[in-house]
């Protein structure tokens, strides 16, 4: 398996010509009857060996954590973090395996957070310190291994620092936390668009970075709305449900415009919940879950078929100063 970045590296090394790589990409796009940007590619699993390595790494990491816990919790988490870094040297830098890279990144940053928690347990600002350590760990991991998901993890850690500081100073003010999360979601989306605008052809690592940021931004936008309306606490009025559906429709429109299915899919749970409540409580539908699945499945499949048609219509009505930062629309 190889990626677009591998092809670009081959061009830089003189192994392949840029013309042959461009022709190859055009051939693949034509044979699949889809544009490269329409694929929304990102590296996850290069083969079953990725899954095999993840299982082996998980066994080693968590077994080591269990054994060293019997000696000292701090030492146990330190060993866990060190092992996650060392395994990254092997399977990220040398083997360049996608799924193990994500797995080891999350374990390294999460392990750094837990290591800090064991050291500062019981302190007033333990959460703020621990999230700061997680942010530093993500930064160090990015500088060494350059895993695309790291930027999203670091962004989440930075947001967690602010959120934990708000909780520390205003422990009873849930509205302040939810408002901060909503603002974070907007900022995260803008950050994702910053990375996307640098690679409108979707062929470099920058596009992968944007993918994970979009995955993070959507729940941050819609969850505070859910919480503020009290939907998760039983306030399932028809006006609230309709508002959530309208909000998700707007997010879908944005998702089509920027050509990022990840933005709408990562918040799909919320609209499914809203529709299920609408059908169940106000539509007198016996099996609301099945009806919701049928409706959402049909809508998503229609979007898949008419995605580029919808994009063509939307982007054609945008000013060129804006559309130049968006992926090209597939020609008819």
C-alpha positions in Angstrom: 0.0 0.0 0.0 1.2 3.5 -0.7 -0.2 7.0 -0.4 -0.2 10.3 -2.3 2.7 11.5 -0.2 4.7 8.4 -1.2 4.1 9.3 -4.8 5.2 12.9 -4.2 8.3 11.6 -2.4 9.0 9.5 -5.5 8.8 12.6 -7.7 11.2 14.5 -5.4 13.7 11.7 -5.4 13.5 11.4 -9.2 12.1 7.9 -9.2 8.9 9.0 -11.0 8.2 12.1 -13.1 5.5 14.5 -12.1 3.7 13.9 -15.4 3.5 10.2 -14.9 2.2 10.6 -11.3 -0.4 13.1 -12.5 -1.4 10.7 -15.3 -1.7 7.8 -12.8 -3.9 9.8 -10.5 -6.1 10.9 -13.4 -6.3 7.2 -14.6 -7.4 6.1 -11.1 -10.0 8.9 -10.8 -11.4 8.0 -14.2 -11.5 4.2 -13.6 -13.4 4.8 -10.3 -15.5 7.5 -11.9 -14.7 9.9 -9.0 -12.4 12.8 -8.4 -9.5 12.5 -6.0 -10.9 15.2 -3.7 -14.2 13.4 -3.7 -12.7 10.3 -2.1 -11.8 12.2 1.1 -8.9 9.8 1.6 -7.0 9.4 4.9 -4.7 6.7 6.1 -6.1 4.3 8.7 -5.3 0.7 7.9 -2.6 -0.3 5.4 -3.4 -4.0 5.8 -4.2 -6.6 8.4 -0.7 -6.3 9.7 -1.6 -2.9 11.1 -4.3 -4.5 13.2 -1.9 -7.3 14.2 0.7 -4.8 15.4 -2.0 -2.7 17.3 -3.1 -5.9 19.2 0.5 -6.7 20.0 1.3 -3.2 21.1 -1.8 -3.1 23.3 -0.9 -6.3 25.0 2.6 -5.1 25.7 1.6 -1.6 26.9 -1.2 -2.5 29.2 0.4 -5.7 30.5 3.4 -3.6 31.5 1.2 -1.1 33.1 -0.5 -3.8 35.1 2.7 -5.3 36.3 4.5 -2.1 37.3 1.3 -0.9 39.1 2.2 -3.5 41.7 5.5 -1.6 42.3 4.5 2.0 42.0 1.7 3.8 40.0 4.0 6.7 38.9 6.7 4.3 37.7 4.0 2.2 35.9 2.8 5.2 33.9 6.3 6.4 33.2 7.2 2.9 31.8 3.9 3.0 29.8 4.8 6.4 28.2 8.4 5.4 27.5 7.2 2.1 25.8 4.6 4.1 23.7 7.4 6.4 22.5 9.9 3.5 21.8 7.2 1.6 19.8 6.6 4.7 17.8 10.2 4.8 16.8 9.8 1.4 15.3 6.3 1.3 13.8 5.8 5.0 13.0 9.3 6.3 11.9 10.7 3.1 10.4 7.7 1.0 9.4 5.3 4.0 8.7 2.2 2.1 9.8 -1.0 4.2 9.9 -3.2 2.5 12.5 -0.4 1.8 15.0 0.7 5.4 14.6 -2.8 6.6 15.8 -2.9 4.0 18.5 0.6 4.8 19.9 -0.1 8.5 19.7 -3.3 8.3 21.8 -1.5 6.0 24.3 1.5 8.3 24.6 -0.6 11.5 25.1 -3.1 9.7 27.3 -0.3 8.0 29.3 1.4 11.4 29.8 -1.9 12.8 31.1 -2.3 9.9 33.6 1.3 10.1 34.6 0.7 13.8 35.6 -2.5 12.8 37.4 -0.6 10.3 39.6 2.0 12.9 40.5 -0.4 15.8 41.2 -3.3 13.8 42.5 -5.4 15.8 45.0 -4.0 19.2 44.0 -6.5 22.0 43.2 -5.3 22.5 39.6 -4.3 18.9 38.9 -6.6 18.8 35.8 -5.1 22.0 34.4 -1.5 20.8 34.9 -2.3 17.3 33.5 -4.0 18.7 30.3 -1.0 21.0 29.9 1.3 18.0 30.1 -0.8 16.2 27.5 -0.5 19.3 25.2 3.3 19.3 25.6 3.4 15.5 24.9 1.3 16.0 21.8 3.6 18.7 20.6 6.7 16.6 21.2 5.1 13.7 19.4 4.3 15.8 16.4 7.8 17.2 16.2 9.2 13.7 16.2 6.6 11.5 14.3 4.4 14.0 12.4 1.2 11.9 12.7 -1.7 13.8 11.2 -4.1 13.1 14.1 -1.7 14.8 16.5 -2.8 18.3 15.7 -6.4 17.4 16.6 -5.2 15.8 19.8 -3.1 18.8 20.7 -6.0 21.1 19.9 -8.3 19.0 22.1 -5.7 19.2 24.9 -5.4 23.0 24.5 -9.2 23.3 24.8 -9.2 21.0 27.8 -6.8 23.3 29.6 -9.2 26.2 29.3 -12.2 24.1 30.1 -10.5 22.6 33.2 -9.5 26.1 34.3 -13.1 27.3 34.0 -14.3 24.3 36.0 -11.6 25.0 38.7 -12.6 28.7 39.0 -16.4 28.3 38.3 -17.3 24.8 39.4 -21.0 25.4 39.4 -21.2 27.3 36.1 -22.0 24.7 33.5 -23.2 27.3 31.0 -19.7 28.8 30.9 -18.2 25.5 30.1 -20.7 24.7 27.4 -20.3 28.2 25.9 -16.5 27.7 25.8 -17.0 24.3 24.1 -19.2 25.9 21.4 -16.6 28.6 20.8 -13.9 26.0 20.7 -15.9 24.1 18.1 -16.1 27.2 15.8 -12.4 27.9 16.3 -11.5 24.2 15.6 -13.5 24.3 12.4 -11.7 27.5 11.3 -8.4 25.8 12.1 -9.4 22.8 10.0 -10.2 25.1 7.1 -6.8 26.7 7.5 -5.2 23.3 6.9 -7.6 22.4 4.1 -7.0 25.6 2.3 -3.3 24.7 2.0 -4.1 21.5 0.1 -7.2 21.9 -2.0 -6.2 18.9 -4.1 -6.3 16.6 -1.0 -3.0 14.8 -1.7 -0.7 15.7 1.2 -0.5 15.2 4.9 -2.2 18.6 5.5 -5.5 17.2 4.2 -5.2 14.3 6.8 -4.6 16.9 9.5 -7.8 18.8 8.5 -9.8 15.6 8.4 -9.2 14.9 12.1 -9.8 18.5 13.0 -13.2 18.4 11.3 -14.0 15.2 13.2 -13.3 17.1 16.4 -15.1 20.3 15.6 -18.6 19.0 14.8 -19.4 17.4 18.2 -17.9 20.5 19.9 -20.4 22.7 18.1 -23.5 20.6 18.5 -23.0 19.0 22.0 -23.2 22.4 23.8 -26.4 23.2 22.0 -27.8 19.8 23.1 -26.7 20.4 26.7 -28.0 24.0 26.9 -31.4 23.0 25.6 -31.5 20.3 28.3 -32.2 17.6 25.8 -30.0 15.1 27.6 -31.8 15.9 30.8 -35.3 15.0 29.5 -36.3 18.4 27.9 -37.3 16.8 24.6 -39.8 19.3 23.3 -40.7 19.3 19.7 -39.2 22.8 19.3 -35.8 21.6 20.6 -35.8 18.5 18.4 -36.7 20.6 15.3 -33.9 23.1 16.2 -31.4 20.3 16.4 -32.5 18.9 13.0 -32.2 22.4 11.5 -28.8 22.9 13.0 -27.6 19.6 11.6 -29.0 20.5 8.2 -26.9 23.7 8.3 -23.9 21.7 9.3 -24.6 19.3 6.4 -24.7 22.3 4.0 -21.4 23.5 5.3 -20.0 19.9 5.0 -21.0 19.7 1.3 -19.6 23.2 0.6 -16.1 22.4 2.1 -16.3 18.7 0.9 -15.9 17.2 4.3 -18.2 14.3 5.1 -16.3 13.9 8.4 -17.8 17.1 9.6 -21.4 15.9 9.4 -20.8 12.2 10.3 -19.0 12.9 13.6 -22.1 14.6 14.9 -24.6 12.1 13.4 -25.5 10.6 16.8 -27.2 13.9 17.9 -29.5 14.2 14.9 -30.4 10.5 15.1 -31.3 11.0 18.7 -33.4 14.1 17.9 -35.2 12.3 15.0 -35.9 9.2 17.1 -37.5 11.4 19.8 -39.6 13.2 17.2 -40.9 10.0 15.7 -41.4 8.3 19.0 -43.0 11.1 21.0 -44.8 13.2 18.4 -45.2 11.1 15.4 -46.9 8.1 17.0 -44.4 5.8 15.3 -44.2 2.4 16.9 -40.6 1.7 16.2 -39.0 5.1 16.1 -35.4 3.8 16.0 -36.1 1.8 12.8 -37.9 4.7 11.2 -35.0 7.0 12.1 -32.5 4.6 10.6 -34.5 4.3 7.4 -34.8 8.1 7.0 -31.2 8.9 7.8 -29.8 6.0 5.8 -31.8 7.2 2.8 -30.7 10.8 3.2 -27.0 9.8 3.5 -27.2 7.5 0.5 -28.8 10.3 -1.6 -26.1 12.7 -0.4 -23.5 10.2 -1.5 -24.9 9.9 -5.0 -25.6 13.7 -5.5 -22.7 15.0 -3.4 -20.8 16.6 -6.3 -24.0 17.8 -7.9 -24.9 19.6 -4.7 -21.4 21.0 -4.4 -21.4 22.3 -7.9 -24.6 24.2 -7.3 -23.5 25.6 -4.0 -19.9 26.5 -5.0 -21.1 28.2 -8.2 -22.9 30.7 -6.1 -20.0 31.6 -3.9 -17.6 34.5 -4.6 -14.3 33.5 -6.2 -12.4 35.0 -3.2 -14.0 32.2 -1.1 -14.3 29.3 -3.5 -10.5 29.4 -4.4 -9.8 28.0 -0.9 -12.2 25.1 -1.4 -11.5 21.8 -3.2 -12.3 21.8 -6.9 -15.7 20.6 -8.0 -15.8 17.5 -10.1 -16.7 18.4 -13.7 -19.9 17.0 -15.2 
